[in-house]
Amino acid sequence: MGFLSFAGRVLFSAIFMLAAWQKINDFGKDGGGAMKALEPKFGTFKQHIAATLGYNLPQFELKYLLITAITLEGIGALLFTFGSSLGAYMLLLFLAAVTPIMHDFYNFELSSPEYSREFVHFLKNLSLAGALLFFLGMKMSYSRKPRRKPAKVKAT
């Protein structure tokens, strides 16, 4: 069971590690392709928050947000591979922050192909978050069970 669990964590975290590695390699001076994808999406997200909640998000450098996301994604995946709860929490934080910004299906018409694409990606990230919650729940249930020693048989 231990090897299968480790293999599952490796395959699961490969999604995040490879994505983080690609973003690091492409980063450059301007933030690379990830920054080009993030800028318009974050602008739309800010407008949506302002219109819905009446709250304007403070101004900050998007490059720092991207660096934080890459760090959470990469280090979280590495820690998760070795069974760390901290890694799972880092990946959950990454997914909670990135998913509503990057997969904004709510900004498209229901009949548009963009809506379908973004909604499927949103659901994919939601299922990844569900798997992380399942991992954390299983980890907590294992740590709470007291370990019993086998009863000693008395010789007669």
N, C-alpha and C positions, 0 to 999 in steps of 0.2 A: 504494500500500500504506500509506503514511503516514496518509492521511486515513481510510482504513478502520480502521486501528488506533486512531486517536484517537477516531473515532465509537464504536467498541466500548468503549473505556475510559470514554467519557462515559455511554453507556447502562448499563454495569456499575456505575459509581460513583453513578449517579443513585439507585439503591436505597438506598445508605448516606447520601447527602447529604439526600435527602428525609426519610428517617427521623430523621436528626439534627436537621434543621430543625423537624420536627414536635415532637420532644421538647423543643427549646429554647423554642418558642412556648408549649408547654403546661406548662413547668416550674413557674413560680409560686413561692410560698413553701413549698409542701408537696411539690414534686417532680413534681406532675402525675400523669397517667395512667401514665406509665412507672414512677414510684415505687410506685403502687398495685399494678401488676402485678409489680414486682420483690420487694416485701416478702414475700409468702407463698411465692414461688418460692425466694427466697434462704433463708428459714427451713427449707423442706423440703430444700434442698441441704445446709445445715449439718447437719441431722439425719442425712441420708444419709451424709455424710462421717464424722460421729461414729460412726455405727453400723457402717459398713464398715471404716474405717481406724482407728477408736479415737482419732481426733485431733479436738480441738475447735478450730474456727477462732477467732481472736481477735475481740473485739468492736470494731466501728468504725461510724462513721456511714454508713448506706447512701446518703445524699445525695452523699457524696464519690465513692463507687463509681459512681454514676449520672453524675456530672459527668465523671469520667474516661472512662467508656464513651462518652458523647456527644462528648467531645473526640477520642478515638481514631477514632470513626466519622466525624465531620465533617472533621477535618483530614486524616485518612488518605484519605478519598474525594477530597478536593480535590487532594492531592498525587498520588494515583494517576491522576487524570484527565490530568495532565501527564506521566505516564510515570515517576514517581519510584518507586524500589524501597522507599524509606522509607515511602511511603504504602501500598504493598502489605503491608509488614511490620506497619504499624499496624493495617490492616484484619484481617490474620491474627491478631494479638494480640486484637483486639476479638472476632472470631469464636470464638477458642479460649476466651476467658473467659466470653462470654455464652451460647454455645450449650448447654453442659451444664446451666446454671442455668435458662435460660428455656424450654428444650424438653426437659423431664424425662419423656420417654416411659417411662422405666424405673420410674416411680412408679405406673403405671396397669396395669390388667389388659389382657391381649392383646385381649380381645373388646370393650373399651370404645371408644366413639367418640373419647374424649380421647386414648387411646393412638395411634390412627390419625392424628389431627390433629397431635399433638406429634411423632410419628415422621416425618411428611412434612416438617414445618418443620425438624426436626433434619437430615434428609437434604438439604434445600435449603441450609442453612448449610454442610453438609459439601461440597456441590458448589461453593458460592461459594469456600470455602477451597481446593478443588482448582483452580479457575480462577486464583486468586491464585498458587498454587504453580507452575502452568503458566507464568504471566506471568513470575515470577521466574526460572524455568528458562530461558525463552526469552531473557530479558534477559541472563543470565549467558552463554549460548552466543553471543550477538552480541558481547559485550565480549571474549571470548576469541579470536575469529577474527582473525588478522592480516590487515590489508588489503594486498593486493598492487597494485603499480602495473602498468599494462599494459606489456608489453615494447615497447621502441622498435624500430622497423624501421630497419635501416641502409640508407642509400641507396648504390647501387652505380654 
